[in-house]
Amino acid sequence: MYNLLISGLSLIMEKELLNEKEIERILMRITHEILEKNKGADNICIIGIVTGGVYLAQRIKNKIKEIEGIDVPVGSLDISFYRDDISISKKRKEIKPTNIPFSIDGKKVILVDDVLFTGRSVRAAMDALMDFGRPAEIQLAVLIDRGHRELPIMPNYTGKYIPTSRKEKIKLHLKENSGKDSVLLITQ
Amino acid sequence: MKDLVSIKELSRRDIEEILNTTKAFKEVLGRDIKKVPTLRGKTAINLFFEPSTRTRTSFELAEKRLSLDVLNFSVSTSSVVKGETLYDTLKTIESYSVDYVIIRHSASGAAEFVANHTPASVINAGDGTNEHPTQALLDAFSILEVKGRLDNLKIAIVGDVIHSRVARSNLYLLSKFDTEIRFIGPSTLLPTEIPENVKFFYDLKEGLKNVDVVMLLRIQLERQKGAFIPSLKEYFHVWGVKKEVFRYLKQDAIIMHPGPMNRGVEISTEVADSPRSIILRQVTNGIATRMAVIYLLTPKE
C-alpha cells in the first residue's frame, strides 16, 4: 500500500513494508533461531542499541521467557561516545541512558538493532561492549537489513532484507514509542 | 554552541540538555573502564592564571576520560610572569592546534575575551568575580539527583555572595527555573542591588527556615579589599553553619559547598561530615558535568 503525502513542494511516498503481525512473526522466528543456535538460553544476555533496538531486545527477552521459562539479562547501550563521526558533526545528538546492570564477561551477547545500514553503529557498539568486559561471543540480530554496508559486518539473525536506494529512508514505528508496530519505506 | 563562557547566556533548554548529558557521563564513571574514546586525537589546554587545584584536576580528569590529550599551563610556570599578554599567550597555544581551551583568570571577562579571539572551544573555569558556569551546572545536577527537580524548591545561598562567581552563576542558573532563591549573610557580603527574584535575609536562622537546599560559600579573603567581616572567629559564631541548624532545617534539606571549604569558618565539621552534606557527591558530579560540557561544545559552523 502506498501513501502519497505532499509536504511543502516535495512529494513523499510511504510504503508499509511490515505490519504488526509480520513484525511479531519475525521476532518469534529470530527468538527461535537464537535459542537453536545457542542450544537454549544459558549464558545469554541481550543488549539493545538505543532507541529501537532496546524495545526489540526487551521483546526478545520476553519471548525467551515464554518459550524457555528463563529470565535472560537485558540491557541498553547508547553508542554516542564511540561514534566515528563526532569530529565532523556540527550538532550533538541527545544521549539516552546506557544500562547494562550485569557482567558480560564470558557471556554470549546478543546485540539487537532495528535497522542495519552502513554497519558503523554496530562497529561502535562492539567497541563499547569490549570496554564493558570480555564477552565469549557477540551475535547480531536486526529487524531490517537495508544494505549499503561500509564495513565488513554481517548479522547472525536478520528479520527482513530490504534492498533500498540511499535516497530512501526506513521508518520504524514500535508500540513502545508510537503506539503501533509498522515499518515504512519512505521515498522523497 | 562553541563556548561556555556564562550561564547568563544559556536558555533553560540548553541547561537541561547539559544536565541530561551529564547523567549519561555519570553512568560512564560507574563503569570498570571509565574512559571513552569520544574525543581521541583532539587536544585540550588548561590555562590557569589563578591558583586552583580541584577545578583544574576535575577538568583534567574529565578531559582524560574523554580521551583528549591534555596540556596544563599555570601561572607560576608560565611566561606570564615574564610579561607576555593574554593575547600573545593565546596565539602561542593556538599554534599548537588546540581544540579546547579551559581558562581561569582573575579578571572578569577574560574567558569571553579568549572565546572571541580563538577558533577553539573555550570553557570558563572562573573569571574574577563574574562567573564559574561549570560549578553552577554541577550544583544543579547534584540538586536534581537528590531532589529530582529544580522547580518548586527553596534554595539558600549563604555567605560571601558579593565576591563569589559561584553564587552569581548559581543565581543565573536557578533564575531560569521556577524556584525560590534566598541570599543569607551579613549586609557587607551581600550585593547592594537586590535582584527582584531573590529574598534577602540578614539572619541565618530566619533565612534557613523551610529551605530544601543550603549552598554555602567560601569566605574569599583573597578578594576582599577592606574590612568586610570583623574576624573569622566572629563570622563562624554568627554565620557559620553549625549542627544547631539541624534543629530548624527541613528534615530532608541538603548542605552543599563548592570547596575548598574552611572548616570552622563558614561550616562546622559536624555539618560538613553529616549525612545531609552532599559535598563529596558534588566533586564526583563535577567530572561528569565537565565531560558533558566538553562533549557538547562544537566548532563554529
Chai-1 contact restraints between the chains, C-beta under 6 A:
chainA,res_idxA,chainB,res_idxB,connection_type,confidence,min_distance_angstrom,max_distance_angstrom,comment,restraint_id
A,F81,B,V36,contact,1.0,0.0,6.0,A-B,restraint_1
A,F81,B,T38,contact,1.0,0.0,6.0,A-B,restraint_2
A,K90,B,T298,contact,1.0,0.0,6.0,A-B,restraint_3
A,K90,B,E301,contact,1.0,0.0,6.0,A-B,restraint_4
A,R92,B,L296,contact,1.0,0.0,6.0,A-B,restraint_5
A,I95,B,T21,contact,1.0,0.0,6.0,A-B,restraint_6
A,I95,B,A24,contact,1.0,0.0,6.0,A-B,restraint_7
A,T98,B,E27,contact,1.0,0.0,6.0,A-B,restraint_8
A,D131,B,I33,contact,1.0,0.0,6.0,A-B,restraint_9
